Amino acid sequence: MAQRETKGRLAAALSDLCALAGAGLVSYGAWLVYEPAGFIVSGAILLGVGVIGALRKGV
């Protein structure tokens, strides 16, 4: 039973890590094209995550 919980937590952590790495790579790619775009993309991603988190909580 505990092994299933550990696998579930590991899968969730791996999913979060992949999403974080993907967001970082998209922001870095935008920065390579046009430096201010990297900050704009990063801010948009963070704003989107914040809105989705608020909607999931029912705020």
Contact map, one row per residue, 1 for C-alpha under 8 A:
11111000000000000000000000000000000000000000000000000000000
11111100000000000000000000000000000000000000000000000000000
11111110000000000000000000000000000000000000000000000000000
11111111000000000000000000000000000000000000000000000000000
11111111100000000000000000000000000000000000000000000000000
01111111110000000000000000000000000000000000000000000000000
00111111111000000000000000000000000000000000000000000000000
00011111111100000000000000000000000000000000000000000000000
00001111111110000000000000000000000000000000000000000000000
00000111111111000000000000000000000000000000000000000000000
00000011111111100000000000000000000000000000000000000000000
00000001111111110000000000000000000000000000000000000000000
00000000111111111000000000000000000000000000000000000000000
00000000011111111100000000000000000000000000000000000000000
00000000001111111110000000000000000000000000000000000000000
00000000000111111111000000000000000000000000000000000000000
00000000000011111111100000000000000000000000000000000000000
00000000000001111111110000000000000000000000000000000000000
00000000000000111111111000000000000000000000000000000000000
00000000000000011111111100000000000000000000000000000000000
00000000000000001111111110000000000000000000000000000000000
00000000000000000111111111000000000000000000000000000000000
00000000000000000011111111100000000000000100100000000000000
00000000000000000001111111110000000000000100000000000000000
00000000000000000000111111111000000000000000000000000000000
00000000000000000000011111111100000000001000000000000000000
00000000000000000000001111111110000011101100000000000000000
00000000000000000000000111111111000001000000000000000000000
00000000000000000000000011111111100001000000000000000000000
00000000000000000000000001111111111011001000000000000000000
00000000000000000000000000111111111111100000000000000000000
00000000000000000000000000011111111001000000000000000000000
00000000000000000000000000001111111010000000000000000000000
00000000000000000000000000000111111111000000000000000000000
00000000000000000000000000000111111111100000000000000000000
00000000000000000000000000000010011111110000000000000000000
00000000000000000000000000100110111111111000000000000000000
00000000000000000000000000111111011111111100000000000000000
00000000000000000000000000100010001111111110000000000000000
00000000000000000000000000000000000111111111000000000000000
00000000000000000000000001100100000011111111100000000000000
00000000000000000000001100100000000001111111110000000000000
00000000000000000000000000000000000000111111111000000000000
00000000000000000000000000000000000000011111111100000000000
00000000000000000000001000000000000000001111111110000000000
00000000000000000000000000000000000000000111111111000000000
00000000000000000000000000000000000000000011111111100000000
00000000000000000000000000000000000000000001111111110000000
00000000000000000000000000000000000000000000111111111000000
00000000000000000000000000000000000000000000011111111100000
00000000000000000000000000000000000000000000001111111110000
00000000000000000000000000000000000000000000000111111111000
00000000000000000000000000000000000000000000000011111111100
00000000000000000000000000000000000000000000000001111111111
00000000000000000000000000000000000000000000000000111111111
00000000000000000000000000000000000000000000000000011111111
00000000000000000000000000000000000000000000000000001111111
00000000000000000000000000000000000000000000000000000111111
00000000000000000000000000000000000000000000000000000111111
